[in-house]
Amino acid sequence: MPGSEADTRMPSRVGVLLINLGTPDAPDAASVRRYLAEFLSDPRVVEIPQIIWQPILRGAVLTTRPKKSAHAYQQVWMPGGSPLAVYTRETAEALQQAMGPDLIVDWAMRYGNPSIASRLQAMMAQGCERILLAPLYPQYSGATTATALDKAFAALADMRLQPAIRTLPPYYADPAYIAALKTSIDGHLAPLDFRPDALLASFHGMPERTRKLGDPYYHQSVETVRLLDAAMDLPVHMSFQSRFGRAKWLEPETEATLTRLVKEGVRNIAVVTPGFSADCLETLEEIGLRAKEVFLAEGGEKFAFLPCLNASPEAITLYQRLVGRELSGWVDQRV
């Protein structure tokens, strides 16, 4: 009826929420401590009974690790914030422009800010009655994709009025993803003053026990490397980084692999991190600085760290295709 409450409702909108892992708000020990406390308290991330793990976390871990991690963050922090936040925000802005005004594209972090709950509320306030949750993890893992979706569904559980939800599946073997990787890698190799003998694809590690319990991350990472190797004219090796704790982790380990490759005659290498959608502490500091130092100290001559897809044109083309496909029936996107 004219003048009724229904007349004041804004038009129904469709939204896309890009989700990445998370970051401290500042590169100082206090901010890192808050971030690590949330991150390492997630049972999806540390699969140890909380009654055992929490005393360890609140004791040795959170009293020693924040200062060390803060120093690492300080080496890669950008004027606009942490690299992961900067690049994820830029990706959302570029994807919004590419997809057009019929969609609302936003971004959130699983840990830290902006939170998933706050951005879901903001999108609904803008009239989004249908939302695609898009965790930016090419390979699925319980500690990444699953926990991001857990957090989103937990936020939805507190809402009286919920939007319709779809989720972006892992895209580790999608031809558009492999093509984006190849284009990005070729583009970053072209200006180098050397020709790499090999390419190393370094992935974030996880405990071996997690793989044995059925997490598909390892096998999906292997498939990404197989397809990348077929697409490139360089041999592609594979390794896992970012170990934590005393448990057995996936192998081969990145720094050990670099050492082995030098002994096998590889003097010039380029390293890419195809398990990360955007550059962050683990890529810029752990690979770009520390892994480089190891390679050169072992006798390597030339080392190049190749950036993630970030908000590059090839990344936006990839996400436009992936998102457009998942929005079929909700919006008409020709990609």
SVG drawing of the C-alpha trace seen along z (x, -y; Angstrom):
<svg xmlns="http://www.w3.org/2000/svg" viewBox="-2 -7 81 47">
<polyline fill="none" stroke="black" stroke-width="0.4" points="0.0,0.0 1.2,-3.5 3.0,-5.0 3.5,-1.6 6.8,-0.5 7.6,1.7 7.7,-1.4 10.8,-2.7 12.9,0.4 15.9,0.0 16.1,2.2 17.5,5.7 21.2,5.9 23.7,8.7 27.0,8.6 30.4,10.3 32.5,10.5 36.2,11.2 37.8,12.8 41.4,13.1 43.3,14.5 44.0,11.5 46.5,9.1 47.4,7.0 46.2,3.4 49.8,2.1 53.3,3.5 53.8,3.4 54.0,6.1 50.6,5.3 48.7,5.4 50.5,8.5 49.7,10.2 46.0,9.4 46.1,10.8 48.0,14.0 45.7,14.6 42.7,14.7 44.4,16.5 46.1,19.2 43.0,19.8 41.1,21.1 40.7,24.8 40.8,25.0 44.3,23.6 45.8,25.4 44.2,28.8 45.2,29.4 42.6,29.7 42.2,26.2 42.7,27.3 46.2,28.2 46.9,25.6 45.7,22.4 48.2,22.5 51.0,22.9 49.6,20.1 49.1,17.7 52.4,18.6 55.4,19.2 53.9,18.2 52.3,14.9 55.1,13.7 57.8,14.2 56.5,14.4 54.7,11.0 57.9,9.0 59.7,11.1 56.7,11.0 56.3,7.3 59.9,6.7 59.1,8.8 56.0,6.8 57.9,3.6 60.1,4.7 57.2,5.1 54.6,2.6 53.2,0.2 52.0,-3.4 48.4,-2.1 48.8,0.6 49.8,4.3 50.4,5.6 47.7,8.2 45.1,5.5 46.3,3.1 46.3,5.6 42.9,7.2 41.3,3.7 42.8,2.8 41.5,6.1 38.0,5.4 38.1,1.9 39.3,3.1 36.8,6.0 34.0,3.5 35.0,1.4 35.3,4.4 32.0,6.0 30.0,2.8 27.4,1.0 24.9,3.9 27.1,5.6 28.5,4.5 32.0,5.8 33.5,5.6 36.3,7.3 37.0,8.7 39.5,10.5 39.0,13.8 41.2,12.5 41.5,8.8 39.9,6.0 37.7,5.4 35.8,8.3 33.5,10.6 30.6,9.8 30.9,6.1 31.1,6.2 28.2,8.6 26.1,6.1 27.3,3.3 26.4,5.1 23.0,5.9 22.5,2.3 23.2,1.4 20.4,3.8 22.3,7.0 19.8,9.8 22.1,12.2 25.8,12.5 28.6,14.6 31.3,15.4 34.6,15.6 37.6,16.8 40.6,15.9 42.4,19.3 43.0,21.2 43.5,24.5 41.0,25.6 42.1,26.1 40.2,26.4 42.6,23.7 41.8,21.2 38.6,21.7 36.7,23.6 37.4,21.3 36.5,18.2 33.2,19.7 32.7,20.9 33.1,17.3 30.7,16.0 28.0,18.5 28.5,17.8 27.8,14.1 24.7,15.1 23.5,17.2 23.1,14.0 21.0,12.3 17.2,12.3 17.1,11.5 19.7,13.5 20.8,13.0 20.8,15.9 24.4,17.2 26.6,18.8 30.3,19.7 33.2,19.6 34.8,23.1 38.5,23.7 40.0,22.9 43.4,24.6 43.1,26.3 40.9,23.8 42.3,23.0 41.7,19.3 43.8,19.5 46.7,21.3 46.6,18.8 46.7,15.9 49.6,17.4 51.5,18.0 50.8,14.4 51.9,13.0 55.1,15.1 56.1,14.3 55.5,10.6 57.7,10.5 60.4,12.7 60.7,10.5 62.5,7.5 65.0,9.6 68.6,9.3 69.0,13.1 67.3,16.2 66.3,18.5 67.4,22.1 64.2,23.1 61.1,21.9 60.2,22.8 56.5,22.8 56.4,22.4 53.2,23.0 52.2,22.4 52.8,25.5 50.5,27.5 51.0,30.4 51.4,33.8 48.7,35.1 46.2,32.6 46.7,34.2 46.3,37.7 43.0,36.6 41.7,35.8 42.5,32.2 42.8,31.9 45.2,28.9 48.3,30.9 46.9,32.8 45.3,29.6 48.7,27.8 50.4,30.7 47.9,30.4 48.5,26.6 52.2,27.3 51.6,30.0 49.5,27.7 51.9,24.8 54.8,27.0 53.0,28.0 52.3,24.4 55.8,23.0 59.0,23.4 61.0,23.6 61.1,26.7 58.9,26.0 59.8,27.4 57.6,27.4 58.1,26.8 56.3,25.8 57.1,22.9 56.0,21.3 56.5,24.2 55.3,23.7 55.8,25.9 57.4,29.3 54.9,31.5 56.0,33.0 54.9,30.7 54.5,31.2 57.7,31.6 59.9,30.7 60.5,27.5 61.3,24.4 64.7,23.4 65.9,27.0 64.7,27.2 66.6,24.1 69.8,25.6 69.3,28.8 68.7,27.1 72.0,25.1 73.8,28.4 72.2,29.8 73.6,26.9 70.7,24.4 72.5,21.0 69.7,18.7 66.1,19.1 62.7,17.4 60.3,18.2 56.5,17.9 53.8,18.5 50.7,19.8 48.9,20.7 48.6,17.0 46.3,14.6 48.0,11.5 51.4,10.7 51.8,10.7 54.3,11.3 54.8,15.0 55.7,14.0 57.5,10.6 59.5,11.3 59.8,15.1 60.5,15.6 61.6,12.2 64.1,11.7 64.9,14.8 64.7,17.5 66.7,15.2 69.4,14.9 69.5,18.7 69.8,19.3 72.6,16.8 74.5,18.0 74.4,21.6 76.1,20.5 73.2,19.4 73.9,16.4 70.6,14.8 67.3,14.9 64.0,13.3 60.9,13.3 57.8,13.0 54.8,11.1 51.4,12.7 48.6,11.9 47.5,9.1 45.3,6.6 47.0,7.0 44.9,7.0 45.3,10.8 44.0,11.2 40.9,9.1 40.3,11.0 40.5,14.2 38.2,13.1 35.7,11.6 35.4,15.0 35.2,17.0 32.7,14.6 30.7,14.2 30.3,17.9 29.2,18.4 26.7,15.5 24.9,17.2 21.2,16.8 21.7,13.9 23.1,11.4 23.9,11.3 27.7,11.1 29.4,11.6 33.0,12.5"/>
</svg>
